[in-house]
Amino acid sequence: MIVYSYPLLLAGLSGTLNDALDKVILRRMIGEEEGLAVVGKYGAGYKIGVLNGPIYTDVQICGRTILFERAKYADARKTYADVMSISLLLC
């Protein structure tokens, strides 16, 4: 079990370090006083990006299915426009 899980542990640990250290490094690069405000804005943008990731993936997977299925119908352009509008609204 350890032989199997060791690479997964390393990958998970490196991802966690990356998520935690970017804010620390950013604050030190900019400076202590001003850096805190910048890190707050960066964190807010990061959270929005994390929420947008699964939505983008879902739209990409489902959108392709809809587009290929609807290609044979005459109103395919309207369906494509509707799918694009909904995906832009979600993202």
Chimera marker file (.cmm) of the C-alpha trace (Angstrom):
<marker_set name="trace">
<marker id="1" x="0.000" y="0.000" z="0.000" r="1" g="1" b="0" radius="0.5"/>
<marker id="2" x="2.841" y="2.414" z="0.804" r="1" g="1" b="0" radius="0.5"/>
<marker id="3" x="4.550" y="1.721" z="-2.526" r="1" g="1" b="0" radius="0.5"/>
<marker id="4" x="1.313" y="2.589" z="-4.332" r="1" g="1" b="0" radius="0.5"/>
<marker id="5" x="0.447" y="5.673" z="-2.312" r="1" g="1" b="0" radius="0.5"/>
<marker id="6" x="3.913" y="7.255" z="-2.070" r="1" g="1" b="0" radius="0.5"/>
<marker id="7" x="3.765" y="9.004" z="-5.496" r="1" g="1" b="0" radius="0.5"/>
<marker id="8" x="0.263" y="10.236" z="-4.702" r="1" g="1" b="0" radius="0.5"/>
<marker id="9" x="1.503" y="11.600" z="-1.384" r="1" g="1" b="0" radius="0.5"/>
<marker id="10" x="4.310" y="13.496" z="-3.094" r="1" g="1" b="0" radius="0.5"/>
<marker id="11" x="1.959" y="14.950" z="-5.712" r="1" g="1" b="0" radius="0.5"/>
<marker id="12" x="-0.565" y="16.004" z="-3.088" r="1" g="1" b="0" radius="0.5"/>
<marker id="13" x="2.085" y="17.523" z="-0.862" r="1" g="1" b="0" radius="0.5"/>
<marker id="14" x="3.615" y="19.525" z="-3.705" r="1" g="1" b="0" radius="0.5"/>
<marker id="15" x="0.187" y="20.840" z="-4.715" r="1" g="1" b="0" radius="0.5"/>
<marker id="16" x="-0.583" y="21.864" z="-1.150" r="1" g="1" b="0" radius="0.5"/>
<marker id="17" x="2.768" y="23.627" z="-0.815" r="1" g="1" b="0" radius="0.5"/>
<marker id="18" x="2.155" y="25.445" z="-4.072" r="1" g="1" b="0" radius="0.5"/>
<marker id="19" x="-1.258" y="26.622" z="-2.881" r="1" g="1" b="0" radius="0.5"/>
<marker id="20" x="0.118" y="27.833" z="0.447" r="1" g="1" b="0" radius="0.5"/>
<marker id="21" x="3.476" y="29.324" z="-0.477" r="1" g="1" b="0" radius="0.5"/>
<marker id="22" x="2.343" y="31.517" z="-3.360" r="1" g="1" b="0" radius="0.5"/>
<marker id="23" x="0.680" y="33.952" z="-0.977" r="1" g="1" b="0" radius="0.5"/>
<marker id="24" x="3.671" y="34.051" z="1.364" r="1" g="1" b="0" radius="0.5"/>
<marker id="25" x="6.111" y="34.665" z="-1.483" r="1" g="1" b="0" radius="0.5"/>
<marker id="26" x="3.875" y="37.318" z="-3.052" r="1" g="1" b="0" radius="0.5"/>
<marker id="27" x="3.603" y="39.211" z="0.227" r="1" g="1" b="0" radius="0.5"/>
<marker id="28" x="7.378" y="39.154" z="0.748" r="1" g="1" b="0" radius="0.5"/>
<marker id="29" x="8.051" y="40.284" z="-2.822" r="1" g="1" b="0" radius="0.5"/>
<marker id="30" x="5.768" y="43.305" z="-2.576" r="1" g="1" b="0" radius="0.5"/>
<marker id="31" x="6.405" y="44.278" z="1.026" r="1" g="1" b="0" radius="0.5"/>
<marker id="32" x="4.707" y="43.686" z="4.335" r="1" g="1" b="0" radius="0.5"/>
<marker id="33" x="2.243" y="46.598" z="4.442" r="1" g="1" b="0" radius="0.5"/>
<marker id="34" x="1.208" y="46.822" z="0.825" r="1" g="1" b="0" radius="0.5"/>
<marker id="35" x="1.596" y="43.085" z="0.294" r="1" g="1" b="0" radius="0.5"/>
<marker id="36" x="-1.295" y="42.201" z="2.584" r="1" g="1" b="0" radius="0.5"/>
<marker id="37" x="-3.768" y="44.122" z="0.429" r="1" g="1" b="0" radius="0.5"/>
<marker id="38" x="-2.378" y="42.580" z="-2.744" r="1" g="1" b="0" radius="0.5"/>
<marker id="39" x="-2.540" y="39.082" z="-1.255" r="1" g="1" b="0" radius="0.5"/>
<marker id="40" x="-6.195" y="39.690" z="-0.342" r="1" g="1" b="0" radius="0.5"/>
<marker id="41" x="-7.034" y="40.651" z="-3.919" r="1" g="1" b="0" radius="0.5"/>
<marker id="42" x="-5.012" y="37.719" z="-5.233" r="1" g="1" b="0" radius="0.5"/>
<marker id="43" x="-6.847" y="35.329" z="-2.897" r="1" g="1" b="0" radius="0.5"/>
<marker id="44" x="-10.239" y="36.610" z="-4.041" r="1" g="1" b="0" radius="0.5"/>
<marker id="45" x="-9.288" y="36.146" z="-7.693" r="1" g="1" b="0" radius="0.5"/>
<marker id="46" x="-7.919" y="32.698" z="-6.940" r="1" g="1" b="0" radius="0.5"/>
<marker id="47" x="-11.197" y="31.643" z="-5.311" r="1" g="1" b="0" radius="0.5"/>
<marker id="48" x="-13.180" y="32.850" z="-8.299" r="1" g="1" b="0" radius="0.5"/>
<marker id="49" x="-10.857" y="30.914" z="-10.592" r="1" g="1" b="0" radius="0.5"/>
<marker id="50" x="-11.234" y="27.752" z="-8.526" r="1" g="1" b="0" radius="0.5"/>
<marker id="51" x="-15.017" y="28.036" z="-8.740" r="1" g="1" b="0" radius="0.5"/>
<marker id="52" x="-14.848" y="28.704" z="-12.463" r="1" g="1" b="0" radius="0.5"/>
<marker id="53" x="-12.753" y="25.594" z="-13.216" r="1" g="1" b="0" radius="0.5"/>
<marker id="54" x="-15.449" y="22.923" z="-12.744" r="1" g="1" b="0" radius="0.5"/>
<marker id="55" x="-18.038" y="25.077" z="-14.525" r="1" g="1" b="0" radius="0.5"/>
<marker id="56" x="-15.707" y="25.493" z="-17.499" r="1" g="1" b="0" radius="0.5"/>
<marker id="57" x="-14.980" y="21.762" z="-17.615" r="1" g="1" b="0" radius="0.5"/>
<marker id="58" x="-18.675" y="20.863" z="-17.449" r="1" g="1" b="0" radius="0.5"/>
<marker id="59" x="-19.576" y="23.304" z="-20.194" r="1" g="1" b="0" radius="0.5"/>
<marker id="60" x="-16.724" y="22.022" z="-22.338" r="1" g="1" b="0" radius="0.5"/>
<marker id="61" x="-17.721" y="18.361" z="-21.989" r="1" g="1" b="0" radius="0.5"/>
<marker id="62" x="-21.488" y="18.854" z="-22.249" r="1" g="1" b="0" radius="0.5"/>
<marker id="63" x="-21.166" y="21.508" z="-24.926" r="1" g="1" b="0" radius="0.5"/>
<marker id="64" x="-19.280" y="19.214" z="-27.270" r="1" g="1" b="0" radius="0.5"/>
<marker id="65" x="-21.924" y="16.547" z="-26.854" r="1" g="1" b="0" radius="0.5"/>
<marker id="66" x="-24.701" y="18.991" z="-27.658" r="1" g="1" b="0" radius="0.5"/>
<marker id="67" x="-22.854" y="20.529" z="-30.594" r="1" g="1" b="0" radius="0.5"/>
<marker id="68" x="-22.049" y="17.214" z="-32.274" r="1" g="1" b="0" radius="0.5"/>
<marker id="69" x="-25.549" y="15.870" z="-31.674" r="1" g="1" b="0" radius="0.5"/>
<marker id="70" x="-27.277" y="18.981" z="-33.037" r="1" g="1" b="0" radius="0.5"/>
<marker id="71" x="-25.061" y="19.398" z="-36.118" r="1" g="1" b="0" radius="0.5"/>
<marker id="72" x="-27.443" y="17.389" z="-38.301" r="1" g="1" b="0" radius="0.5"/>
<marker id="73" x="-30.468" y="19.650" z="-37.647" r="1" g="1" b="0" radius="0.5"/>
<marker id="74" x="-31.400" y="22.803" z="-39.537" r="1" g="1" b="0" radius="0.5"/>
<marker id="75" x="-31.539" y="24.988" z="-36.417" r="1" g="1" b="0" radius="0.5"/>
<marker id="76" x="-28.010" y="24.042" z="-35.357" r="1" g="1" b="0" radius="0.5"/>
<marker id="77" x="-26.760" y="27.652" z="-35.496" r="1" g="1" b="0" radius="0.5"/>
<marker id="78" x="-29.400" y="28.785" z="-32.995" r="1" g="1" b="0" radius="0.5"/>
<marker id="79" x="-28.515" y="25.923" z="-30.673" r="1" g="1" b="0" radius="0.5"/>
<marker id="80" x="-24.824" y="26.821" z="-30.944" r="1" g="1" b="0" radius="0.5"/>
<marker id="81" x="-25.615" y="30.435" z="-30.075" r="1" g="1" b="0" radius="0.5"/>
<marker id="82" x="-27.712" y="29.353" z="-27.087" r="1" g="1" b="0" radius="0.5"/>
<marker id="83" x="-24.979" y="27.039" z="-25.798" r="1" g="1" b="0" radius="0.5"/>
<marker id="84" x="-22.397" y="29.820" z="-26.144" r="1" g="1" b="0" radius="0.5"/>
<marker id="85" x="-24.644" y="32.322" z="-24.349" r="1" g="1" b="0" radius="0.5"/>
<marker id="86" x="-25.277" y="29.933" z="-21.457" r="1" g="1" b="0" radius="0.5"/>
<marker id="87" x="-21.596" y="29.033" z="-21.140" r="1" g="1" b="0" radius="0.5"/>
<marker id="88" x="-20.581" y="32.704" z="-21.086" r="1" g="1" b="0" radius="0.5"/>
<marker id="89" x="-23.234" y="33.410" z="-18.490" r="1" g="1" b="0" radius="0.5"/>
<marker id="90" x="-22.008" y="30.577" z="-16.278" r="1" g="1" b="0" radius="0.5"/>
<marker id="91" x="-18.351" y="31.474" z="-16.624" r="1" g="1" b="0" radius="0.5"/>
<link id1="1" id2="2" r="1" g="1" b="0" radius="0.2"/>
<link id1="2" id2="3" r="1" g="1" b="0" radius="0.2"/>
<link id1="3" id2="4" r="1" g="1" b="0" radius="0.2"/>
<link id1="4" id2="5" r="1" g="1" b="0" radius="0.2"/>
<link id1="5" id2="6" r="1" g="1" b="0" radius="0.2"/>
<link id1="6" id2="7" r="1" g="1" b="0" radius="0.2"/>
<link id1="7" id2="8" r="1" g="1" b="0" radius="0.2"/>
<link id1="8" id2="9" r="1" g="1" b="0" radius="0.2"/>
<link id1="9" id2="10" r="1" g="1" b="0" radius="0.2"/>
<link id1="10" id2="11" r="1" g="1" b="0" radius="0.2"/>
<link id1="11" id2="12" r="1" g="1" b="0" radius="0.2"/>
<link id1="12" id2="13" r="1" g="1" b="0" radius="0.2"/>
<link id1="13" id2="14" r="1" g="1" b="0" radius="0.2"/>
<link id1="14" id2="15" r="1" g="1" b="0" radius="0.2"/>
<link id1="15" id2="16" r="1" g="1" b="0" radius="0.2"/>
<link id1="16" id2="17" r="1" g="1" b="0" radius="0.2"/>
<link id1="17" id2="18" r="1" g="1" b="0" radius="0.2"/>
<link id1="18" id2="19" r="1" g="1" b="0" radius="0.2"/>
<link id1="19" id2="20" r="1" g="1" b="0" radius="0.2"/>
<link id1="20" id2="21" r="1" g="1" b="0" radius="0.2"/>
<link id1="21" id2="22" r="1" g="1" b="0" radius="0.2"/>
<link id1="22" id2="23" r="1" g="1" b="0" radius="0.2"/>
<link id1="23" id2="24" r="1" g="1" b="0" radius="0.2"/>
<link id1="24" id2="25" r="1" g="1" b="0" radius="0.2"/>
<link id1="25" id2="26" r="1" g="1" b="0" radius="0.2"/>
<link id1="26" id2="27" r="1" g="1" b="0" radius="0.2"/>
<link id1="27" id2="28" r="1" g="1" b="0" radius="0.2"/>
<link id1="28" id2="29" r="1" g="1" b="0" radius="0.2"/>
<link id1="29" id2="30" r="1" g="1" b="0" radius="0.2"/>
<link id1="30" id2="31" r="1" g="1" b="0" radius="0.2"/>
<link id1="31" id2="32" r="1" g="1" b="0" radius="0.2"/>
<link id1="32" id2="33" r="1" g="1" b="0" radius="0.2"/>
<link id1="33" id2="34" r="1" g="1" b="0" radius="0.2"/>
<link id1="34" id2="35" r="1" g="1" b="0" radius="0.2"/>
<link id1="35" id2="36" r="1" g="1" b="0" radius="0.2"/>
<link id1="36" id2="37" r="1" g="1" b="0" radius="0.2"/>
<link id1="37" id2="38" r="1" g="1" b="0" radius="0.2"/>
<link id1="38" id2="39" r="1" g="1" b="0" radius="0.2"/>
<link id1="39" id2="40" r="1" g="1" b="0" radius="0.2"/>
<link id1="40" id2="41" r="1" g="1" b="0" radius="0.2"/>
<link id1="41" id2="42" r="1" g="1" b="0" radius="0.2"/>
<link id1="42" id2="43" r="1" g="1" b="0" radius="0.2"/>
<link id1="43" id2="44" r="1" g="1" b="0" radius="0.2"/>
<link id1="44" id2="45" r="1" g="1" b="0" radius="0.2"/>
<link id1="45" id2="46" r="1" g="1" b="0" radius="0.2"/>
<link id1="46" id2="47" r="1" g="1" b="0" radius="0.2"/>
<link id1="47" id2="48" r="1" g="1" b="0" radius="0.2"/>
<link id1="48" id2="49" r="1" g="1" b="0" radius="0.2"/>
<link id1="49" id2="50" r="1" g="1" b="0" radius="0.2"/>
<link id1="50" id2="51" r="1" g="1" b="0" radius="0.2"/>
<link id1="51" id2="52" r="1" g="1" b="0" radius="0.2"/>
<link id1="52" id2="53" r="1" g="1" b="0" radius="0.2"/>
<link id1="53" id2="54" r="1" g="1" b="0" radius="0.2"/>
<link id1="54" id2="55" r="1" g="1" b="0" radius="0.2"/>
<link id1="55" id2="56" r="1" g="1" b="0" radius="0.2"/>
<link id1="56" id2="57" r="1" g="1" b="0" radius="0.2"/>
<link id1="57" id2="58" r="1" g="1" b="0" radius="0.2"/>
<link id1="58" id2="59" r="1" g="1" b="0" radius="0.2"/>
<link id1="59" id2="60" r="1" g="1" b="0" radius="0.2"/>
<link id1="60" id2="61" r="1" g="1" b="0" radius="0.2"/>
<link id1="61" id2="62" r="1" g="1" b="0" radius="0.2"/>
<link id1="62" id2="63" r="1" g="1" b="0" radius="0.2"/>
<link id1="63" id2="64" r="1" g="1" b="0" radius="0.2"/>
<link id1="64" id2="65" r="1" g="1" b="0" radius="0.2"/>
<link id1="65" id2="66" r="1" g="1" b="0" radius="0.2"/>
<link id1="66" id2="67" r="1" g="1" b="0" radius="0.2"/>
<link id1="67" id2="68" r="1" g="1" b="0" radius="0.2"/>
<link id1="68" id2="69" r="1" g="1" b="0" radius="0.2"/>
<link id1="69" id2="70" r="1" g="1" b="0" radius="0.2"/>
<link id1="70" id2="71" r="1" g="1" b="0" radius="0.2"/>
<link id1="71" id2="72" r="1" g="1" b="0" radius="0.2"/>
<link id1="72" id2="73" r="1" g="1" b="0" radius="0.2"/>
<link id1="73" id2="74" r="1" g="1" b="0" radius="0.2"/>
<link id1="74" id2="75" r="1" g="1" b="0" radius="0.2"/>
<link id1="75" id2="76" r="1" g="1" b="0" radius="0.2"/>
<link id1="76" id2="77" r="1" g="1" b="0" radius="0.2"/>
<link id1="77" id2="78" r="1" g="1" b="0" radius="0.2"/>
<link id1="78" id2="79" r="1" g="1" b="0" radius="0.2"/>
<link id1="79" id2="80" r="1" g="1" b="0" radius="0.2"/>
<link id1="80" id2="81" r="1" g="1" b="0" radius="0.2"/>
<link id1="81" id2="82" r="1" g="1" b="0" radius="0.2"/>
<link id1="82" id2="83" r="1" g="1" b="0" radius="0.2"/>
<link id1="83" id2="84" r="1" g="1" b="0" radius="0.2"/>
<link id1="84" id2="85" r="1" g="1" b="0" radius="0.2"/>
<link id1="85" id2="86" r="1" g="1" b="0" radius="0.2"/>
<link id1="86" id2="87" r="1" g="1" b="0" radius="0.2"/>
<link id1="87" id2="88" r="1" g="1" b="0" radius="0.2"/>
<link id1="88" id2="89" r="1" g="1" b="0" radius="0.2"/>
<link id1="89" id2="90" r="1" g="1" b="0" radius="0.2"/>
<link id1="90" id2="91" r="1" g="1" b="0" radius="0.2"/>
</marker_set>
